[in-house]
């Protein structure tokens, strides 16, 4: 049997199918369900099913924008029990998002209680919060009772729910949407309603308008948290034209003058979907790790509004440079990825352009208008029927009162009458069917049959069995009789309505309704009139929710991303003298001022001094590790000298197994001689060893047991190297290559052991070292030790230090 073919003789209860087809069919069903009923919004009302059901459930609970609040637990419970059979926690989270003014541009739920905040705190439990609809959500539901949209059975068939909401404004773009389905996703930013309606009106006027023309009305998103869009206009236009792209968004900030040349930067608006608390933590981390050494402190002084204070290290810092560094290293600048993947007509997922989304909304509004107009016509027809009956009652008031007062069945008497009894008719029968007398001739009508009397046939006097037959009652002003609806309306009429003024009002109402009905007929027959009416409705919505509305004015501004040139940090740091102190265990600090280098300082127990030198806050410090890597520190970023300092390994990524070989001030024009314990080395420009990251920069390559041992500034014209075997070799400096990175060349040849020390000097001035007594000795006659690079050398001169070090 083929893999895709089932045996027709198999018992249906024992049917089997291939695993490939079983999984494929079921996963496809799941994928379609996720796409259509969970993740993607409908282009018509911009809502996902859960949001639509929440609003409809709130409407059924009569939670109007001007009414009272109701517990959120009741709302989510009703939504879950009647329409959305999923977890109440998920429903409550969705409802809470509709109430967050920092998440949704035009909130659809008016929340009372803790519904979360921009710091990322979660809403309170549903039993503690209350909610009702906003005027914006009521505008989405307007016309729901007028057959504006289709309804379908809920999940268990007990109730009906709307397939889509009428939506009097383009909510999809106004509030945006995001979601992840199977194989596709959507991410639509919020926009300004006034701008969207302007674009819709232009699209009605010019159906063939280009996307670029619509951008004159909708220049870009309008985020609820404000901010500044710095994306080039061409990129935004391309994103709206294709339905995909990204938009660069920055925080809004300003400079506050504190007097005496001091200032601070204050952030008043942060990018959309950025949690303020995490943003503050990230900036504090940048300060702690010295990634932005020109920033001294960050404080969150927010209350109901956003106020994040950024304090510079010095008043000489340029504000633009500081903020550009923060934009590059924190979420003060983000990118919003635009992906307008929506359900067209609630069925077909498609990535749409701005024009296609607006067109889908306008076409839907036309369908809503037609359906509401037809529903209104049906209501008018029903009311006109009632009015005709009431007017007849006024024209025959005495007879109607008499029927209601004396008749056993007044409703039937109003609708039908016995023709024979009404006229007290007697009909004379003649032999010739054409020879009969007037109904008043006195013949007994019950002696006639329908077959025998042509007048009885014409007037319907008798029934088939010869009994009395009823015909429609005739009144003054109406010949065809009253309908069931009209008779019921007459019987339900109040006595106080039996006045002349009421009759005039009924006639006036009838005339107005007939005029309205004629207008509706013209509307349904004319496409131009329909679009004119839609444009009129959109103008009314724009007037209600445009610039005059509380949240109507645009919040997000546009600006060019004027990238400030990279100014050296040293130029923005106030130049002050410091003394750098680094202990044997690697704890580093900066003492204020140039102190006496021989002064006794405090260190941790078991620790002592190793490096101590004068520097300035504008200096850069170079750290050379035994792993052959150079690390860069800013002198301005060193911890103060009040305590013991901080471990240098926390400032740079120096491995625990690597030791600090040297620590010194960077000279941009200088050169360094680096060498390993194996006796290999080279000359490298200091400008080439500056590291831009904490991980440092690899310069001297070492492996196995070989370690970087020496890093000395290059001075003079010759190199002196001494090995662990106490042999000294002197050779010309020009024999060493200048490299940026590598293992280097052989400095001295060893049979056993390795290199101890190396230095450069001027041959004419001689080679100096410190003897065991601490006195400086200089050897000028070095002819015995001068040779070629990579030689073995000769034993050190008498008096050379026992530690085999020149200094």
Phi, psi and omega in degrees: 000135180297152184299327184260011182243135179258147179289119182293340181272001183284144176297126182304330181281349180240023183291146177231160179213162182295149181298323181300313181288322180298312180293319181299314181296316183289321180290325177297319177298317179295317181298315180296320179297319180294318182293313189273331189241011182215308194262321186263139179278160176276134182294340185281311179246357176071016184246152168270163183305320183295319180291321180297318182289326177297313181294321180292321177295321178294324177294319178294333177275002178058045178268069182291163182293339180256001182265197182276171178266161178222149181304137179297330179297322177294318181295310181293328178293315178295320178298316181291317184287329186259326190228327189235088186283060177232187184295138180292335178295319178294321179294318181293321176298318179295320179292322180296322178297325179292346181258354185271113183287351175265354179253318184243136187295317179236093185306137180261350179233132176265106185266146176233116187120194183274105178253027180089172180214177185288349176283351180099005177291141181284156175295159174291166179300153186298337180284347181260346185250160178229159183206163171205173180284159172258172179295334178290319179289328176296326177292330176289330184267356185298127180095004183293331178274001185247031177056036183285332182223167177280152174244156178221165178293146173285187190297333180247007175079005181282326188231174176246144177227151181288141176290323179208155178270151184300325173052097180276359175217158183286082186294332181303314180274331182294316182252350179070181180193156175212148180182156179235120178254200178268110178082000179204160181214168177220147178205100185243125180282159175285156181226173179274128184298317181301318179292321179296318180291325175299318179295321178297317179297321177293323180292328175293319181288322182230085183301336181264018181299144180277161179299322181296328178292322179295335180291345173291336178261325180242085184290340181169183180296161175229095187280147181295334180267008177077229182092182182231123176275123181244015178285137177302146184299326180296320179293320178296317180298319179294323179295317179287334180285323183261341183089359180223145178164190178221152183232126183273127186232132180241161174286154175266131183218164179210162180258129176255126180278124181259002181087156180056034177084354181275152180206167174212148178266136181237121177270122183251345177217135181246160181299157182296138176067022174257126179281125186298319183296318178291328177295317178296319179298320180295317179294321177297323177295322177297323178291316183294322182272005176063022178290333175235081186293344180275001178254125185266321187200157174227135180227139176259106181252027184288145171238250174283337179249176179268129175211099180247116186264129178245118184257122181285163180289327182214155178289347179279352180291136177281127182302319181296321179294317179299313183291326178294325175294322178290323177299322182284334189246001182215178180277017169293346170227129180226171174239128177262119180276117182267127177215095185273070177262111187226169177267116176277125183059023178074009186232310191260117175284135181202142175279118188246154172277174178300318181295319182294323178293315179294323179294320178299320178294316182294319178298322178294320178296328177292318177299318179297318180298315181297315182294319179292325178293317178294322177295321178294321178298319178297320178294319179296316179301318179295319180290322178297323178298317179295317181297320177300318179295318180294321179295320176299319179299321179291325179289334180239046190298316182295317180294319180297317179297321180296319179295314182296327185281320190250338186281142179290326179233081186298326181296315179294324180293329177287331183270322185228161175218149174278112187298322182290319181287322183299318183259004184048052190279142168229130186244131178270129180269136179242163179292323177269132182301334180275349184260086177223161186259181179294155177302345182266014186283347174097013177279140178292117186292334183286349178277355181263158172236165180295330182284335187266338186239115178296327179290324176297322177296316183291321185264353180065042185287319187246151175276176181300327182272007178090358179276172181300137175251145182258140178241159179305136179291141179250134180234164175296126181090359180204126184255341185264005177088170181264146177274173179299316180297318181292319179296319180296319179295321179295317181293330181274000182289138181281153179296326181294343179279352183278064178224161186296322182297324180294323178297318178296321178295321179295318179295318179296319178296320179298317181295320180294318180293323179293324177292318178296320180296321178296321177295321178294322177297318177296321180297315182291337181269351186233120176293323179298317178296324179297314180292328177295318178295320178298317178298321178296318178297318180295324177295322177295319177295318179298322178294325182282321187242011181279220186296333180283346179286155185304317179253024186284316184299150180297137180257323183270129180261172178241144178203163176272141179280079180286092182292121178286145179295148179291104179266134178306136181301327182300330182289343182255359181258134179293128186281116180222147180284141176219165174238119183272129180234127177230128184275175179295330180271003174091019176271124187242147179205168179234115177276141179289131179082173177265100182271170177293125184291342179266003181291141181282128182243160180270140176224168177294159179301132181083003181244164180202178182286149174227307177243133173209124182202161179276143179208185176229159185296340180274358183281155168254142180250140177250132176245125179251122182261161180292352175273005177083011181255145174258138178238145184245133176236150173265128181298329180289341182266003180286148178294155181293167185268011180290324180255210180268000182090201179226154178296134180296331181292342176279342181269330178227161182271061176275119182300155181295329182280349180267144180254160176276116179278314182205155178219124185203171180278137179285131174248109187305327183262003184277172176229152183236145171256117179246142183211154180256170179294341178278357179089018177256145180189178179195174178259136181227136175293140180297330180296338182270356183254359179295129179259140180264348183231170179296333184285352176081189182226125180284125180239305180261118182277125178228153178209168182057232183269000181286138180231148171292134188237328188226140171216107184233144174295143182273121174219150177086201186230359181226161179241134175243128181230140179232137181261176178294342177275007177067018174269138183247137177230134177240130178215167185290142181296327183291355175280348178268133178283156174258120186228164175263331179195147176155185178280330181094188180246166181289127177271316183212144182267133181235139174274319175225151177077202184212201183273145177257312184202160177208149178204163174250152181202172176264122186298322182294336180269349178089171181257126185248154173202169179260130179278174182302338181272359179088007180269147180276127177243142182233129177251116182264333180267094184249018183302326184292333185255352181285134179200196177269153176304144179079012174280176182274332181081184180230165183303146184298154179299160179296136180093001179292142185304145181290338179276005178059038178240141179285324181240000000 
